[in-house]
Amino acid sequence: MIVNCRGFRPGRQRSGILPIVAVLMLSMATGCSQSNPNQEKTSEQSPKVQEVGSTPSVQLGKTKVVTTFLPIYLFTKAVAGNVADVEILVPPGTEVHEYQATPENVKAIATANVLVKNGLGLEEFLEGTVKNAQNPKLTEIDASIGIKPLNEISPVVKTAPDEKDHDHLQGNPHVWLDPVLAKQQVTNIRDGLIAADPANKATYEANATAYIKELESLNSEFQQTLQKNPSCTFITFHDAFPYLAKRYNLKQVAVVEIPEDQLSPADVQNAISAVKKYKVKALFSEPGVDNKLLVSLSKDLKLTLRPLDSLETGETAPQYYFKAMKANLQILDTSCK
């Protein structure tokens, strides 16, 4: 099966298309880019810019690491601590599934030592961006190496005609939402950083060990809480949670895709019919987006619509992963009773 991971994603920012001219001009400007320490402070996109304030984002002597999007940034920053400079390419809240690179992304990769990605086909924008960056010394870390991907675990119901699929040929990429698989991602990041920067091996090992211990504790908390309601059935509007559902024996019975623009009366009826068909306990959407359409649907269905966070937007402190996942656990526990 081919997994469709697009789903209903309203309220997400869209990135601009990388102009070819900008890329050509970038190669001319790269040689003098380091002469202006304030150059990287013009964008709000990088968490490092926010963290270091008036200082340059790259400090001399440190390994420069660029990460693709928020979960991978959180894991990498946790492992790297303060011994490497860690930046993020896709601003939190931006749609990573359809992201298109900017000249700033190309520059960041061109001057980086290490690039860390989630893998499993999620970051489709990377191939051309890395090629344009022309950085032969770049080390790439695939955080999902060794993880067996899942395909669809439930039907994907299309509620409107002519919906465009966004297919992931390598399987569903949302592995970071399973704390056990997150441990594997942290381990892969640790090993990759050690290979690229062996001088800081001890720090990477110690930081990874501490973070993995927290992930193990989180996994135990999920197991103990969710085993109380083993027959929980739910529908989601974004196919982001198959790994979480499989890990904790939750029953995701369908993904109901809803158009990102206006719903016709027929679309509404199709969505209502799909949800009624599966007789679920819970409907899950994502926090921080315009859910007016879904709220209206949930009222028609007499079901409470609750947010389940895919962690593609949020805070940039590494501990945010645990904050968001524990909030997800509370939502699941409440919804499944």
C-alpha positions as CSV (number, residue, x, y, z in Angstrom):
1,M,0.0,0.0,0.0
2,I,1.0,3.6,-0.5
3,V,0.5,5.8,2.5
4,N,-1.2,9.2,2.1
5,C,0.1,11.5,4.8
6,R,-1.5,14.8,3.6
7,G,-4.9,14.8,5.2
8,F,-6.6,17.9,6.5
9,R,-3.8,20.4,7.3
10,P,-5.5,23.9,7.5
11,G,-3.7,26.9,8.8
12,R,-0.2,25.7,7.9
13,Q,2.2,28.1,6.2
14,R,3.4,27.4,2.7
15,S,6.9,28.1,1.7
16,G,8.0,30.0,-1.4
17,I,9.6,28.3,-4.4
18,L,13.4,28.5,-4.6
19,P,14.2,30.8,-7.5
20,I,16.9,29.5,-9.9
21,V,18.4,33.0,-10.1
22,A,18.7,33.2,-6.3
23,V,20.6,30.0,-6.3
24,L,23.0,31.2,-8.9
25,M,23.5,34.5,-7.1
26,L,24.0,32.6,-3.8
27,S,27.1,30.8,-5.2
28,M,28.7,34.1,-5.9
29,A,27.9,35.5,-2.5
30,T,29.0,32.5,-0.4
31,G,32.7,33.5,-0.3
32,C,32.0,36.8,1.6
33,S,29.1,35.6,3.7
34,Q,31.1,35.0,6.8
35,S,32.4,38.6,6.8
36,N,29.0,39.8,8.2
37,P,28.2,38.2,11.5
38,N,24.8,39.8,11.5
39,Q,23.7,38.2,8.2
40,E,22.1,35.2,9.8
41,K,20.0,37.3,12.2
42,T,17.6,38.5,9.5
43,S,15.4,35.4,9.8
44,E,13.1,34.3,12.6
45,Q,13.2,30.8,11.2
46,S,16.2,29.4,13.0
47,P,15.9,28.5,16.7
48,K,19.6,29.2,17.1
49,V,19.0,32.8,16.0
50,Q,16.4,33.1,18.8
51,E,18.6,31.5,21.3
52,V,21.9,33.4,20.9
53,G,20.4,36.8,20.3
54,S,23.1,39.2,19.2
55,T,25.9,36.7,18.7
56,P,26.5,35.0,15.4
57,S,24.6,31.7,15.0
58,V,27.8,29.8,14.2
59,Q,30.6,29.9,16.7
60,L,34.2,29.2,15.6
61,G,35.4,25.7,16.4
62,K,31.9,24.2,16.7
63,T,30.5,21.6,14.4
64,K,27.6,23.2,12.4
65,V,24.6,20.9,12.2
66,V,21.4,21.6,10.2
67,T,18.2,19.7,10.8
68,T,15.1,19.5,8.7
69,F,12.1,20.1,10.9
70,L,11.0,20.4,14.6
71,P,11.1,16.8,15.9
72,I,14.5,16.1,14.4
73,Y,15.8,19.5,15.7
74,L,14.6,18.6,19.2
75,F,16.4,15.2,19.2
76,T,19.5,16.6,17.6
77,K,19.7,19.5,20.0
78,A,19.2,17.2,22.9
79,V,22.2,15.1,21.8
80,A,24.4,17.9,20.8
81,G,23.9,20.1,23.8
82,N,26.3,23.1,23.6
83,V,29.2,21.4,21.8
84,A,27.7,21.8,18.3
85,D,25.7,24.6,16.6
86,V,22.2,23.2,15.6
87,E,19.9,25.0,13.2
88,I,16.5,24.1,11.7
89,L,15.6,24.4,8.0
90,V,11.7,24.2,8.1
91,P,10.2,26.7,10.5
92,P,7.9,25.1,13.0
93,G,4.3,25.5,11.8
94,T,5.3,25.2,8.1
95,E,4.0,22.2,6.1
96,V,7.0,19.9,5.9
97,H,5.2,17.5,3.5
98,E,5.1,20.1,0.7
99,Y,8.0,22.4,1.8
100,Q,10.1,24.0,-1.0
101,A,13.5,25.3,-0.1
102,T,14.6,28.9,0.2
103,P,18.0,30.4,-0.6
104,E,18.7,30.6,3.1
105,N,18.3,26.8,3.3
106,V,20.8,26.3,0.5
107,K,23.3,28.6,2.2
108,A,22.8,26.8,5.6
109,I,23.5,23.4,4.0
110,A,26.4,24.8,1.9
111,T,28.2,25.9,5.1
112,A,27.2,23.0,7.4
113,N,29.2,20.0,8.5
114,V,26.2,17.8,9.2
115,L,22.7,17.5,7.9
116,V,20.1,15.5,10.0
117,K,16.8,14.3,8.4
118,N,13.9,12.2,9.5
119,G,14.1,10.1,6.3
120,L,11.4,7.7,5.0
121,G,10.8,10.1,2.1
122,L,9.4,12.9,4.2
123,E,11.8,15.7,3.3
124,E,11.2,15.7,-0.5
125,F,12.8,19.1,-0.8
126,L,16.2,18.0,0.3
127,E,17.5,16.2,-2.8
128,G,17.6,19.3,-5.0
129,T,18.6,21.6,-2.1
130,V,21.6,19.5,-1.1
131,K,22.7,19.3,-4.8
132,N,22.4,23.1,-5.1
133,A,24.4,23.6,-1.9
134,Q,27.5,21.9,-3.5
135,N,29.0,20.9,-0.2
136,P,31.2,17.8,-0.7
137,K,32.2,17.7,2.9
138,L,28.6,17.4,4.2
139,T,27.8,14.4,6.4
140,E,24.1,13.3,6.2
141,I,22.4,11.5,9.0
142,D,19.2,9.6,8.4
143,A,17.5,9.3,11.8
144,S,15.2,6.5,10.6
145,I,17.8,4.0,9.6
146,G,17.0,0.6,10.9
147,I,13.3,1.4,11.5
148,K,10.8,-0.7,9.7
149,P,8.2,1.6,8.2
150,L,4.5,1.1,8.4
151,N,2.1,1.4,5.5
152,E,-1.6,2.2,6.0
153,I,-3.1,0.6,9.1
154,S,-6.7,1.8,8.4
155,P,-8.7,2.9,5.4
156,V,-8.2,6.4,4.0
157,V,-11.6,7.8,3.2
158,K,-11.7,10.6,0.6
159,T,-14.7,12.9,1.2
160,A,-14.3,15.1,-1.9
161,P,-13.7,14.3,-5.6
162,D,-10.4,15.0,-7.3
163,E,-8.4,15.2,-4.1
164,K,-4.6,15.1,-4.8
165,D,-2.7,12.4,-3.1
166,H,0.6,13.1,-1.4
167,D,2.2,9.7,-1.4
168,H,5.1,8.4,0.6
169,L,6.6,5.4,-1.3
170,Q,8.8,4.5,1.6
171,G,6.0,4.1,4.2
172,N,4.5,6.4,6.7
173,P,7.2,8.8,8.0
174,H,5.8,9.8,11.4
175,V,8.0,7.5,13.4
176,W,8.9,10.2,16.0
177,L,5.5,9.9,17.6
178,D,6.3,6.5,19.0
179,P,8.7,7.0,22.0
180,V,10.3,3.6,21.3
181,L,11.1,4.5,17.7
182,A,12.2,8.0,18.9
183,K,14.8,6.2,21.0
184,Q,16.2,4.6,17.7
185,Q,16.2,8.0,16.1
186,V,18.2,9.6,19.0
187,T,20.6,6.7,18.8
188,N,21.1,7.2,15.1
189,I,21.7,10.9,15.6
190,R,24.2,10.2,18.4
191,D,26.2,7.8,16.2
192,G,26.2,10.1,13.3
193,L,27.4,13.1,15.3
194,I,30.1,10.9,16.9
195,A,31.3,9.9,13.4
196,A,31.3,13.5,12.2
197,D,32.8,15.0,15.4
198,P,34.6,12.3,17.4
199,A,36.3,14.9,19.6
200,N,32.9,15.4,21.4
201,K,32.0,11.7,21.6
202,A,31.7,11.7,25.4
203,T,29.2,14.6,25.4
204,Y,27.1,13.1,22.6
205,E,27.0,9.8,24.5
206,A,26.1,11.3,27.8
207,N,23.4,13.6,26.4
208,A,21.8,10.8,24.3
209,T,21.8,8.4,27.3
210,A,19.9,11.0,29.4
211,Y,17.4,11.7,26.7
212,I,16.8,8.0,26.0
213,K,16.2,7.4,29.6
214,E,13.4,10.0,29.5
215,L,11.9,8.4,26.4
216,E,11.9,5.0,28.2
217,S,10.0,6.6,31.1
218,L,7.6,8.2,28.7
219,N,6.9,4.8,27.0
220,S,6.2,3.3,30.4
221,E,3.8,6.0,31.2
222,F,1.9,5.5,27.9
223,Q,1.7,1.8,28.5
224,Q,0.4,2.0,32.0
225,T,-2.2,4.6,31.1
226,L,-3.5,3.3,27.8
227,Q,-3.7,-0.3,28.8
228,K,-6.7,0.6,31.0
229,N,-8.9,1.2,27.9
230,P,-7.8,-1.4,25.2
231,S,-10.9,-1.0,23.0
232,C,-10.4,2.7,22.1
233,T,-11.4,3.5,18.6
234,F,-10.7,6.8,16.8
235,I,-10.7,8.6,13.5
236,T,-8.1,11.2,12.6
237,F,-8.0,13.7,9.8
238,H,-4.2,13.4,9.2
239,D,-2.5,10.0,8.9
240,A,0.2,10.9,11.5
241,F,-0.5,8.4,14.2
242,P,-0.1,4.7,13.0
243,Y,3.1,4.1,14.9
244,L,1.6,5.5,18.1
245,A,-1.6,3.5,17.6
246,K,0.2,0.2,16.9
247,R,2.6,0.6,19.9
248,Y,-0.2,1.1,22.4
249,N,-2.9,-1.1,20.9
250,L,-5.2,1.8,19.9
251,K,-7.6,1.3,17.1
252,Q,-7.3,3.9,14.4
253,V,-10.2,2.8,12.3
254,A,-10.0,5.3,9.5
255,V,-8.3,8.5,8.2
256,V,-11.0,10.8,6.8
257,E,-9.5,13.3,4.4
258,I,-11.2,16.7,4.2
259,P,-10.4,19.3,1.5
260,E,-8.3,22.3,2.6
261,D,-10.8,24.8,1.1
262,Q,-14.5,25.0,1.3
263,L,-16.6,22.0,2.0
264,S,-19.6,21.3,-0.3
265,P,-22.8,19.9,1.2
266,A,-21.9,16.6,-0.4
267,D,-18.4,16.7,1.2
268,V,-20.0,17.3,4.6
269,Q,-22.4,14.4,4.2
270,N,-19.6,12.1,3.0
271,A,-17.5,12.9,6.1
272,I,-20.5,12.4,8.4
273,S,-21.3,9.0,6.8
274,A,-17.7,7.9,7.0
275,V,-17.4,8.7,10.7
276,K,-20.8,7.2,11.6
277,K,-19.9,4.0,9.7
278,Y,-17.0,3.2,12.1
279,K,-18.8,4.0,15.4
280,V,-15.8,5.6,17.0
281,K,-15.3,7.1,20.5
282,A,-13.1,9.9,19.4
283,L,-12.2,12.4,16.6
284,F,-8.7,13.8,16.6
285,S,-7.4,16.8,14.7
286,E,-4.3,18.9,15.2
287,P,-3.8,21.8,17.6
288,G,-3.0,25.3,16.4
289,V,-5.0,25.2,13.2
290,D,-8.4,26.5,12.1
291,N,-10.7,23.7,13.0
292,K,-14.1,25.4,12.3
293,L,-15.0,22.9,9.6
294,L,-14.1,19.9,11.9
295,V,-15.8,21.5,14.9
296,S,-19.0,21.8,12.8
297,L,-18.7,18.2,11.7
298,S,-18.1,16.9,15.3
299,K,-21.3,18.7,16.5
300,D,-23.3,17.0,13.7
301,L,-21.8,13.7,14.8
302,K,-22.2,14.4,18.5
303,L,-18.6,13.6,19.2
304,T,-16.0,15.8,20.9
305,L,-13.2,16.9,18.6
306,R,-9.9,16.9,20.4
307,P,-6.4,17.9,19.4
308,L,-3.6,15.3,18.9
309,D,-0.3,16.8,18.3
310,S,2.0,15.6,15.5
311,L,4.8,17.9,16.9
312,E,5.4,19.6,13.6
313,T,4.9,22.9,15.3
314,G,5.8,24.1,18.8
315,E,8.6,25.1,21.0
316,T,12.3,24.5,20.2
317,A,13.6,23.4,23.6
318,P,14.4,19.6,23.5
319,Q,12.1,19.0,26.5
320,Y,9.1,20.2,24.5
321,Y,8.9,16.7,23.0
322,F,7.9,15.3,26.4
323,K,5.6,18.2,27.2
324,A,3.7,17.7,23.9
325,M,3.6,13.9,24.1
326,K,2.3,13.9,27.7
327,A,-0.4,16.3,26.6
328,N,-1.2,13.7,23.8
329,L,-1.4,11.0,26.5
330,Q,-3.9,13.0,28.5
331,I,-6.0,13.6,25.4
332,L,-6.0,9.9,24.6
333,D,-6.7,8.8,28.1
334,T,-9.7,11.2,28.3
335,S,-11.0,10.3,24.9
336,C,-10.8,6.5,25.3
337,K,-12.7,6.3,28.6
